[in-house]
Amino acid sequence: MNAVATPQTQHTAPYLSINNIEVIYDHVILVLKGVSLEVPQGKIVALLGANGAGKTTTLKAISNLLAAERGDVTKGTIEFRGRRVDKLTPHELVKIGVCQVMEGRHCFAHLTVEENLLTGAFTRKISRAATREALEKVYRYFPRLKQRRASLSGYTSGGEQQMTAVGRALMAQPSMILLDEPSMGLAPQIVEEIFEIVRDLNRNEHVSFLLAEQNTNVALRFADYGYILENGRVVMDGAAGELARNEDVKEFYLGLSSAGRKSFRDVKHYRRRKRWLA
């Protein structure tokens, strides 16, 4: 595998480090097979791949959310800021700065948008004034939520629910956000808006992001670095711009080749495996 520069060769120390982890469900099903990746501080790293490749499982392994699904990290280590965190509870992870925005948003439908946002500050023991200040910061990044603050979340659009989920995570003052499939089910214009906000949060608030995403085209435009998963393994990684120009990535994940747009159904799976492993 001819990867481009890794995050370490870019002279940025890893903030989050996943080292050769394996994940097994129900003590039988091997889902992740020696996955290693790094997220440097202050960077956006994209975790790419088709549905079922292992992206969500990787994020849940970091967040220690696998036990609820009878999953377990059976090998390897996960470190955040040089400290092993694979044995911490999700609550403890939030307190040290790691928040996950789950796939499918998971807003509380019976609460208003503002009440949903306020639940994100639950882990912080801060004054009412500090909570209000954090809320106003969220509204600066998501002005649409301020307009909808009194609306029940269950009656807001998919894009507004995704914004609410990210805003709720932001209320916990994270330094690292794990963002799972932010574009799922959303119109292209809304996807673009959400990714632009992610970029602004990264630049202005210095929040690092690891985002799992099937929309490779959008993810690589906003990310600094990318990893591609296939069948539970990292098959390629590199700087986002280099991945976007890579012929294999263009052919199999962007639907493009040197001959123009191409259907995935026209390409045999063994050819892809041969290219990855060449």
FENURRA-V501109 format. One record per pair of residues at least 6 apart in sequence whose ideal C-beta (glycine too) atoms are under 7 Angstrom apart, sorted by the first residue. I is the first residue (numbers start at 1). J is the second residue. D is the distance in Angstrom with one decimal. If there is no record, write none. Layout:
I,J,D
I,J,D
//
This chain:
1,236,6.2
1,276,6.9
3,236,6.6
3,237,4.9
3,238,5.0
4,238,3.3
4,239,4.9
4,242,4.2
5,239,5.9
6,237,7.0
7,14,6.3
7,38,4.7
7,40,4.6
7,225,5.7
8,14,6.8
8,38,6.8
12,40,3.7
12,41,6.8
12,43,6.8
13,40,6.7
13,41,6.9
14,38,3.9
14,39,6.7
14,40,5.9
15,39,5.5
15,40,5.8
15,41,3.9
15,81,6.4
15,176,6.6
15,208,5.4
16,38,6.9
16,39,4.1
16,80,5.3
16,176,6.0
16,210,6.5
17,38,5.2
17,79,4.5
18,35,6.2
18,36,5.9
18,37,5.1
18,62,6.8
18,78,5.4
19,36,5.5
19,76,5.2
19,77,4.8
20,34,5.1
20,36,5.2
20,75,6.7
20,76,4.2
21,32,5.9
21,35,5.3
21,61,6.0
21,73,5.5
21,75,6.4
21,76,3.4
21,78,6.6
22,30,6.7
22,32,5.7
22,33,6.1
22,34,6.3
22,74,5.2
22,75,4.0
22,76,6.2
23,31,4.8
23,32,4.0
23,57,5.5
23,61,5.5
23,66,6.6
23,71,5.7
23,72,7.0
23,73,5.6
24,30,5.5
24,31,7.0
24,72,5.8
24,74,5.1
25,31,5.9
25,69,6.8
25,70,5.9
25,71,4.7
26,70,5.2
31,54,5.8
31,57,5.1
31,232,5.4
32,54,5.2
32,57,5.8
32,58,6.4
32,61,6.9
32,232,4.8
33,232,4.5
33,233,5.1
34,233,6.7
35,58,6.0
35,233,6.9
35,234,5.8
36,234,6.7
37,227,5.0
37,234,6.6
39,45,4.6
39,208,5.6
39,210,5.0
41,208,5.8
42,206,5.4
42,208,5.8
43,208,5.9
43,224,4.5
43,225,6.5
44,198,6.9
44,202,5.4
44,209,4.5
44,211,6.9
44,222,6.2
44,223,4.7
44,224,5.3
45,209,6.9
45,210,5.2
45,223,6.2
45,224,6.7
45,225,4.9
45,226,6.9
46,211,5.6
46,213,5.8
46,219,4.1
46,220,6.4
46,223,3.9
46,226,4.3
46,240,6.7
47,55,5.0
47,58,6.2
47,210,6.3
47,211,6.8
47,212,4.5
47,227,5.4
47,229,6.5
48,213,6.3
48,216,5.1
48,219,6.2
48,226,5.6
48,227,6.8
48,228,4.8
48,229,7.0
48,253,6.6
49,55,5.6
49,228,5.7
49,229,3.8
49,230,5.8
50,214,6.8
51,214,6.4
53,229,4.1
53,230,5.5
53,231,6.7
54,229,4.9
54,232,4.4
55,212,3.6
55,229,5.8
56,103,5.9
56,180,5.6
56,212,6.1
59,100,6.0
59,178,4.7
59,180,5.3
59,212,5.6
60,66,5.2
61,73,5.3
61,78,6.8
62,78,5.7
62,178,6.0
63,90,5.6
63,93,6.2
63,100,4.4
63,178,6.2
64,86,7.0
64,88,6.3
64,89,6.3
64,90,5.5
64,93,6.6
65,90,6.0
66,72,6.1
66,73,6.9
73,86,5.8
77,84,5.8
77,86,6.1
78,84,7.0
78,85,5.7
78,86,4.2
79,85,6.6
80,96,6.9
80,98,6.0
80,176,6.9
85,93,6.2
91,123,6.7
94,123,5.0
94,172,5.5
95,123,5.5
97,174,5.2
97,175,3.9
97,176,5.8
98,174,6.4
98,176,4.8
99,169,4.1
99,172,5.4
99,174,4.1
99,177,5.4
100,178,4.1
100,180,6.9
101,165,4.9
101,166,5.6
101,169,5.2
101,177,6.4
101,178,7.0
101,179,4.9
101,180,6.3
102,180,5.7
103,180,4.1
103,181,4.5
103,184,6.5
105,161,4.3
105,162,5.5
105,165,4.6
106,165,6.7
107,116,5.3
107,153,4.1
107,161,4.9
107,164,5.2
107,165,6.2
108,116,5.5
108,153,6.2
109,152,6.8
109,153,5.6
109,154,3.0
110,152,6.7
110,154,6.7
111,153,6.0
112,149,6.7
112,150,5.5
112,151,6.3
112,152,5.9
112,153,6.9
113,145,5.5
113,148,5.0
113,149,5.2
113,151,5.7
113,153,5.7
113,156,6.5
113,164,5.5
114,149,4.2
114,150,6.9
116,153,5.2
116,164,5.2
116,168,5.7
117,135,6.1
117,138,5.9
117,164,6.7
117,167,5.2
117,168,5.4
117,171,5.7
119,168,6.3
120,168,3.7
120,169,6.1
120,170,7.0
120,171,3.1
120,172,5.1
121,131,5.2
121,134,6.2
121,171,4.4
121,172,6.6
123,172,5.7
124,172,6.4
124,173,6.6
134,171,5.4
138,145,6.8
138,167,4.2
138,170,5.5
138,171,6.4
139,145,6.1
139,146,4.0
141,197,5.5
141,200,6.5
141,201,6.5
142,163,4.7
142,167,5.3
142,197,6.8
144,160,6.3
144,163,6.5
145,160,6.9
145,163,5.6
145,164,6.2
145,167,5.9
148,156,5.8
148,160,5.9
153,161,6.2
153,164,6.0
158,185,5.4
158,186,5.5
159,186,5.4
159,190,3.7
162,182,6.0
162,186,6.5
162,194,5.9
163,194,6.7
169,177,5.5
174,207,6.3
175,207,6.4
175,208,6.5
176,208,4.8
177,207,5.7
177,209,5.4
178,210,5.2
179,209,5.9
179,211,4.1
180,212,5.0
181,212,6.0
181,213,6.3
181,214,6.6
182,194,5.6
182,211,6.5
182,213,6.8
183,191,4.3
183,213,6.3
183,215,4.5
183,218,6.3
191,215,6.8
191,218,6.0
195,218,5.8
195,222,4.7
198,209,6.1
198,222,6.6
199,222,5.4
201,207,4.9
202,209,6.0
211,219,6.6
213,219,4.1
216,253,4.2
216,254,5.8
217,254,5.5
219,226,7.0
220,226,5.9
220,240,4.6
220,243,5.8
220,244,4.4
223,240,4.4
224,240,5.9
225,239,5.9
225,240,6.0
226,237,6.6
226,238,6.7
226,240,5.2
226,243,4.8
227,234,5.3
227,237,4.4
228,234,7.0
228,235,5.5
228,236,4.5
228,237,6.9
235,276,4.3
236,276,6.5
243,249,5.1
247,257,6.9
247,258,6.6
248,275,5.1
250,256,4.4
250,257,6.3
251,257,4.3
251,262,6.2
252,264,6.9
252,267,7.0
252,272,5.7
255,261,5.5
255,262,6.2
256,262,6.8
//
